[in-house]
Amino acid sequence: MKKNFLMMLSCLAMIGMMSCNNQPEKQDQKQTSAANVEFPKDGMRIVYIDVDSLTKEYNFAKDNAVLLEKARQELEDAGLEAQKVKDNIEYKYSKNMYTSQAQFEQDQTRLQRLASAYEAKLKDAQLLEANYYKTLQDSLSSYLKVYQAEKGYDLIINSSVLMEANPKYDVTHDVAVGLNNRYKKEEPAKEEKK
């Protein structure tokens, strides 16, 4: 499904690029936004965003990147601790360092607890990441619908499907600003619910 979607976007991007104004951009006239770009009267109004750059500018993405990194670090630490205990058990067992079955079982129980804790952290991290990407996608999609209607664009595409595009059609910064304005408005409502 994802492959078909990307294929469709690629085709749309190629069609869009054919219909765009093919006049070369003047080097001395640098524009940071497609908001003021004049489009051909008979062509489609197509702009693009760079999602990687957008996530670096969007406060929601930056805030959640910290949480995701913390979850990944906790998961890594839990995995390393479990591995260390497992290696210690194997070493002690290979060197006949266990003096009783109870010592061995105690270490095995500890390893099982650590493995269970690791699995729980893995599940939590995966859920956190899935929720983050779903919320990011939902936020971006809903904002782009409004943005597209306000600006009158026919198509907004992801730059990852483009072979080449004129930077004057890049609306990444405008979208990030709009998303950040909307995110700031939603923050106090989240705090009130707590």
C-alpha positions in Angstrom: 0.0 0.0 0.0 2.8 2.4 0.9 4.6 1.5 -2.3 1.5 2.2 -4.4 1.0 5.5 -2.6 4.7 6.6 -3.2 4.3 5.5 -6.8 1.2 7.6 -7.2 2.9 10.6 -5.6 5.9 10.2 -7.9 3.6 10.1 -11.0 1.7 13.2 -9.7 5.0 14.9 -9.0 6.2 14.3 -12.6 3.0 15.5 -14.0 3.1 18.5 -11.8 6.7 19.3 -12.7 5.7 19.3 -16.4 2.9 21.7 -15.8 5.0 24.1 -13.6 6.6 27.2 -14.9 9.9 26.1 -16.4 11.5 29.5 -16.4 14.9 29.5 -14.6 15.0 31.2 -11.2 17.0 34.4 -10.8 20.0 33.8 -8.5 19.8 37.3 -7.0 16.2 36.9 -6.1 16.1 34.3 -3.3 12.6 33.5 -2.0 12.1 31.5 1.2 8.5 30.6 0.5 6.1 29.7 -2.3 3.4 31.9 -0.7 4.2 34.7 -3.1 5.1 32.7 -6.2 3.2 33.3 -9.4 2.0 30.1 -10.9 1.2 29.7 -14.6 -2.5 30.5 -15.3 -3.2 27.3 -17.2 -1.1 25.0 -15.0 -1.6 23.3 -11.6 -0.5 25.0 -8.5 1.9 22.5 -7.0 4.2 23.0 -4.0 6.2 20.7 -1.9 7.4 20.2 1.7 10.5 18.5 3.0 9.2 16.3 5.9 12.7 15.8 7.4 13.2 19.6 7.6 9.7 20.1 8.8 10.2 17.7 11.8 13.3 19.8 12.7 11.2 23.0 12.8 7.9 21.6 14.2 7.9 22.0 18.0 5.7 18.9 18.5 8.3 16.8 16.6 11.2 18.4 18.6 9.4 17.9 21.9 8.6 14.2 21.1 12.1 13.5 19.8 13.4 14.0 23.3 10.8 11.6 24.7 11.5 9.0 22.0 15.2 9.3 22.6 14.7 8.8 26.4 12.6 5.7 25.7 15.2 4.3 23.4 18.0 5.0 25.9 16.0 3.3 28.7 15.4 0.3 26.4 19.1 0.1 25.5 20.1 0.3 29.1 17.6 -2.5 30.1 18.9 -4.7 27.3 22.6 -4.1 28.3 21.8 -5.0 31.9 20.0 -8.2 30.9 22.9 -9.1 28.6 25.4 -8.5 31.3 23.5 -10.8 33.7 23.1 -13.4 31.1 26.9 -13.3 30.3 27.7 -13.5 34.0 25.4 -16.6 34.4 27.1 -18.3 31.4 30.5 -17.5 32.8 29.8 -18.7 36.3 28.2 -21.9 34.8 31.1 -22.6 32.5 33.6 -22.2 35.4 31.5 -24.3 37.8 31.3 -21.2 40.1 27.8 -22.1 41.3 28.0 -23.8 44.7 24.3 -24.7 44.8 21.3 -25.1 42.6 19.6 -22.3 44.5 22.3 -19.8 43.5 21.9 -20.7 39.8 18.1 -20.5 40.1 18.3 -17.1 41.8 20.4 -15.7 38.9 18.0 -17.3 36.4 15.1 -15.7 38.1 16.9 -12.3 38.1 17.6 -12.7 34.4 13.9 -13.6 33.7 12.8 -10.4 35.6 15.2 -8.3 33.6 14.0 -9.9 30.3 10.4 -9.3 31.2 11.3 -5.7 32.1 13.1 -5.3 28.8 10.1 -6.7 26.9 7.7 -4.3 28.7 10.0 -1.3 27.9 10.2 -2.5 24.3 6.4 -2.6 24.0 6.1 0.8 25.7 8.7 2.3 23.3 7.0 0.8 20.3 3.6 2.2 21.4 5.1 5.6 22.1 6.7 5.7 18.7 3.6 4.5 16.9 1.5 7.1 18.7 4.0 9.8 17.9 4.0 9.0 14.2 0.2 8.7 14.1 -0.3 12.0 15.8 2.4 13.7 13.6 0.7 12.3 10.5 -2.8 13.3 11.7 -1.6 16.8 12.6 0.2 17.3 9.3 -2.7 16.0 7.3 -5.3 18.1 9.0 -3.2 21.2 8.8 -2.3 20.6 5.1 -6.0 20.4 4.2 -6.5 23.9 5.7 -3.3 25.3 4.3 -4.0 23.9 0.8 -7.5 25.5 0.9 -6.2 28.9 2.2 -3.4 29.1 -0.4 -5.4 27.6 -3.3 -2.8 24.9 -4.1 -3.9 22.0 -6.3 -1.3 19.6 -4.9 1.2 19.6 -2.0 3.7 16.8 -2.3 6.5 15.4 -0.2 10.0 16.3 -1.5 11.2 12.7 -1.0 9.3 11.7 -4.2 10.8 14.5 -6.2 13.8 14.1 -8.5 14.3 17.8 -8.8 12.3 20.9 -8.0 12.7 24.6 -8.0 13.2 25.8 -4.3 10.7 28.6 -4.8 7.9 26.0 -4.6 9.1 24.8 -1.2 6.6 25.7 1.5 8.2 23.7 4.3 8.9 26.8 6.5 5.4 28.2 6.0 3.9 24.9 7.0 6.2 24.6 10.1 5.2 28.1 11.2 1.5 27.3 10.8 1.9 23.9 12.6 3.8 25.6 15.5 1.2 28.3 15.8 -1.5 25.6 16.0 0.6 23.5 18.4 1.1 26.5 20.8 -2.7 27.0 20.8 -3.3 23.3 21.7 -0.7 23.1 24.5 -2.7 24.9 27.2 -5.7 22.7 26.6 -3.6 19.6 27.2 -2.3 21.0 30.5 -5.9 21.8 31.7 -6.9 18.2 31.2 -4.2 17.0 33.7 
